[in-house]
């Protein structure tokens, strides 16, 4: 069996998160968070996790960016039921032009 070392040579390991720091949610409290792809996979898992946060660790708002308007509505409703404000934007993040367009929309509205 070959064991590979995936650590970059010379990388300062003191900059890595400890397990306690990795699971600390306090840094999200009161922040505005943008999640792309919030209706499936990792994005949906992040939403599920945030909805389970204690009130003191919850973000003030979550901005959702995804391709499917009806799925975005369901995700926004999930956040609302957890007393987390949200706003949704429909965009395909694979197309550079639409990435810039939705960024401009978010900056103007938020």
Wavefront OBJ file of the C-alpha trace (Angstrom):
o trace
v 0.000 0.000 0.000
v 1.307 3.413 -0.973
v 0.644 6.293 1.385
v 0.787 9.654 -0.306
v 1.555 12.901 1.451
v -0.833 15.586 0.219
v 0.649 18.316 2.368
v 2.539 20.982 0.516
v 6.192 21.150 1.533
v 6.873 24.146 3.702
v 3.189 24.771 4.439
v 2.720 26.308 7.880
v 0.505 23.767 9.643
v -0.258 26.284 12.409
v -2.557 28.018 9.901
v -4.826 24.967 9.638
v -8.067 24.758 11.580
v -8.181 22.545 14.637
v -11.237 20.265 14.874
v -12.772 22.624 17.459
v -12.253 25.611 15.169
v -13.626 23.739 12.153
v -16.917 23.099 13.926
v -17.202 26.564 15.484
v -20.154 28.380 13.914
v -19.814 31.698 15.737
v -17.941 33.329 12.825
v -21.144 33.116 10.738
v -23.302 34.946 13.280
v -24.871 38.079 11.854
v -23.114 37.778 8.487
v -24.583 37.771 4.992
v -23.711 34.506 3.252
v -23.907 33.795 -0.484
v -24.431 30.184 -1.528
v -24.335 29.041 -5.136
v -26.097 25.795 -5.969
v -28.135 25.834 -2.745
v -30.785 23.368 -3.914
v -28.672 20.194 -4.145
v -25.423 18.627 -3.017
v -23.014 20.607 -0.889
v -25.044 23.817 -1.163
v -28.166 22.083 0.164
v -26.125 20.480 2.940
v -24.899 23.941 3.976
v -28.487 25.206 4.073
v -29.583 22.215 6.167
v -26.710 22.802 8.562
v -27.450 26.535 8.926
v -31.108 25.857 9.648
v -29.994 23.754 12.596
v -27.728 26.427 14.097
v -28.523 27.949 17.452
v -30.032 31.427 17.023
v -26.834 33.089 18.241
v -24.813 31.473 15.418
v -27.217 32.062 12.537
v -26.342 34.405 9.681
v -28.437 37.544 9.294
v -29.193 36.680 5.666
v -28.440 34.056 3.042
v -28.251 34.981 -0.639
v -29.175 32.044 -2.867
v -27.951 31.753 -6.461
v -29.182 28.836 -8.544
v -30.671 27.783 -11.869
v -34.092 26.492 -10.854
v -36.573 29.133 -9.579
v -38.978 26.636 -7.999
v -36.176 24.870 -6.123
v -34.854 28.249 -4.979
v -38.323 29.075 -3.608
v -38.360 25.833 -1.604
v -34.897 26.529 -0.233
v -35.897 30.098 0.696
v -38.951 28.698 2.488
v -36.725 26.293 4.403
v -34.571 29.217 5.564
v -37.647 31.271 6.424
v -38.995 28.458 8.591
v -35.712 28.628 10.515
v -36.089 32.430 10.897
v -33.238 33.165 8.490
v -33.826 35.893 5.905
v -32.916 35.157 2.314
v -33.028 36.484 -1.207
v -32.814 34.438 -4.402
v -31.254 35.034 -7.795
v -31.629 32.805 -10.843
v -28.375 32.393 -12.737
v -26.227 29.753 -14.393
v -22.811 30.088 -12.796
v -21.156 28.171 -15.657
v -21.532 31.132 -17.990
v -19.095 33.960 -17.207
v -21.416 36.644 -18.589
v -24.237 35.607 -16.243
v -21.849 35.446 -13.278
v -20.991 39.117 -13.754
v -24.632 39.987 -14.358
v -25.885 38.334 -11.162
v -23.026 39.899 -9.182
v -24.127 43.333 -10.378
v -27.746 42.529 -9.444
v -26.751 41.386 -5.971
v -24.570 44.426 -5.328
v -27.331 46.775 -6.472
v -30.056 45.072 -4.423
v -28.262 44.134 -1.248
l 1 2 3 4 5 6 7 8 9 10 11 12 13 14 15 16 17 18 19 20 21 22 23 24 25 26 27 28 29 30 31 32 33 34 35 36 37 38 39 40 41 42 43 44 45 46 47 48 49 50 51 52 53 54 55 56 57 58 59 60 61 62 63 64 65 66 67 68 69 70 71 72 73 74 75 76 77 78 79 80 81 82 83 84 85 86 87 88 89 90 91 92 93 94 95 96 97 98 99 100 101 102 103 104 105 106 107 108 109 110
